[in-house]
Amino acid sequence: MHAGMRIVLVTNGSRGDTEPYAALGAGLRGRGHDVRLVASKTYAGLADDARIDFLPLDVDIPEQFGGTEGRRWLGAGGGTIASVRGFRKFITPMAERFMAATREACADADAVLFSHTGAAAYHAAEERGVPACAAEVLPRLPTGDYPSHLVPGRRSLGRLGNRLSHTVANQMMWRMRRPGVNEWRTADLGLAPLPWLAGQARSMARDRLPRLCGYSTAVVPRPRDWPRYAQITGYWFLDGVPERRPSDELARFVEAGPPPVYVGFGSMVMPDPAATAQTVRTALRRVGARGVLLGDPAVVPSSDDLLVVDHAPHDWLFPRTRAVVHHGGAGTTAAGLRAGVPNVIFPFFADQPFWGARVHSLGAGPRPVPFKDLTADALEDAVERVVTDRSMSSAAARIGERIRAENGVQVACDLLEGWLAGDPPAPGRRRRRTFGL
């Protein structure tokens, strides 16, 4: 293992798709490595927080979601078909710019880590002949223990059916990506095209590509049929950032009365922010709870019992709440569970229903309700339950205690440095250079 390696982290998407990689970057920087984060220009501040280099992608995620088509898509709810359509509508058109920027970012890399939205880096690493590692915040490696997060209802299909569902999901995504990726591989990178049948996933499996999974086994246990080169590390939190303090207004509101209920839907743009705010206000007043709502204070006014904020540090606020209501994004779910308070999830699409189902199965929150079905009655019922059900509060507290005892960034960095040093996570021959395999 060489000290001071140039390690490039590549991702794309929302804040929840970006902050965990900034956290990994901070951990690697602390070990003497030179780290560069590639992500949407919207989140340049995360690289500043982590004190690492940044190459911005010319993509503004809130702007993409906030357009007419984005609002229509998000407001329609999120089944499997909606998730795939959304990917085709919003992600595929960015692919050409993203691939070019990724290749540029990896030009001087000694090693490359990438999220599932940053998989262009896998091909850039192959061109350069440097080690690559998948770093994911969602379980995507095939297993018989549970189905793909894209399976409607997320119910088990049996071990064979569960495993097959992952293959089908990989094929659905590869079908959209394959023409552009293969054209890029052959025309620009000088590499052979990948086959039509789940080519990218099959290539990674043949390479025994190491995977770091940035979530807790307290939330998703490690499948018994996973290979040794796939390891669950614990969540990747970006802690110790002095600039992340609550505003004076937020601190005063929280300290002025009983713990509030937090309501926020992250990067998901509300189809009608004023109507959503009124729904939240009505439901919380019926329960007799104060609230903090993530929104635009210029559009939605605050009141004595509901503070509207455009930003709130989760690590400070969530432990001071009675419950957190959110969309089920991986990052928000991680922060909510670490705080040890019940989570109420109204998912939109993609992996959000998966995290909502996991929270419910752990007893740390009620059954998730699709955001399109959010009403004052639905929110009132959910919040009433979580603030009165002691078993739910106890389950959330136990899970939070386990998560707080973990150090996912440290575990991930230890594994990564071991693999770079040639400590193989599994035996076997290799097609091309990977981490010690």
Stockholm file with secondary structure:
# STOCKHOLM 1.0

chainA/1-437         MHAGMRIVLVTNGSRGDTEPYAALGAGLRGRGHDVRLVASKTYAGLADDARIDFLPLDVDIPEQFGGTEGRRWLGAGGGTIASVRGFRKFITPMAERFMAATREACADADAVLFSHTGAAAYHAAEERGVPACAAEVLPRLPTGDYPSHLVPGRRSLGRLGNRLSHTVANQMMWRMRRPGVNEWRTADLGLAPLPWLAGQARSMARDRLPRLCGYSTAVVPRPRDWPRYAQITGYWFLDGVPERRPSDELARFVEAGPPPVYVGFGSMVMPDPAATAQTVRTALRRVGARGVLLGDPAVVPSSDDLLVVDHAPHDWLFPRTRAVVHHGGAGTTAAGLRAGVPNVIFPFFADQPFWGARVHSLGAGPRPVPFKDLTADALEDAVERVVTDRSMSSAAARIGERIRAENGVQVACDLLEGWLAGDPPAPGRRRRRTFGL
#=GR chainA/1-437 SS CCTTCEEEEECCSSGGGTHHHHHHHHHHHTTTCEEEEEEEGGGHHHHHHHTCEEEEESCCHHHHHHSHHHHHHHHTCCCHHHHHHHIIIIIGGGHHHHHHHHHHHTTTCSEEEECGGGTHHHHHHHHHTCCEEEEESSCCSCCSSSCCTTSGGGCCCHHHHHHHHHHHHHHHHHHHHHHHHHHHIIIIICCCCCCTTTHHHHHHHHTTCCEEECSCTTTSCCCTTCCTTEEECCCCCCCCCTTCCCCHHHHHHHHTSSCCEEECCTTCCCSSHHHHHHHHHHHHHHHTCCEEEESCTTTSCCBTTEEEESCCCHHHHGGGSSEEEECCCHHHHHHHHHTTSCEEECCCSTTHHHHHHHHHHTTSSCCCCCGGGCCHHHHHHHHHHHHHCHHHHHHHHHHHHHHHTCCHHHHHHHHHHHHHTTCCSSCCCCSSCCSCC
#=GC SS_cons         CCTTCEEEEECCSSGGGTHHHHHHHHHHHTTTCEEEEEEEGGGHHHHHHHTCEEEEESCCHHHHHHSHHHHHHHHTCCCHHHHHHHIIIIIGGGHHHHHHHHHHHTTTCSEEEECGGGTHHHHHHHHHTCCEEEEESSCCSCCSSSCCTTSGGGCCCHHHHHHHHHHHHHHHHHHHHHHHHHHHIIIIICCCCCCTTTHHHHHHHHTTCCEEECSCTTTSCCCTTCCTTEEECCCCCCCCCTTCCCCHHHHHHHHTSSCCEEECCTTCCCSSHHHHHHHHHHHHHHHTCCEEEESCTTTSCCBTTEEEESCCCHHHHGGGSSEEEECCCHHHHHHHHHTTSCEEECCCSTTHHHHHHHHHHTTSSCCCCCGGGCCHHHHHHHHHHHHHCHHHHHHHHHHHHHHHTCCHHHHHHHHHHHHHTTCCSSCCCCSSCCSCC
//
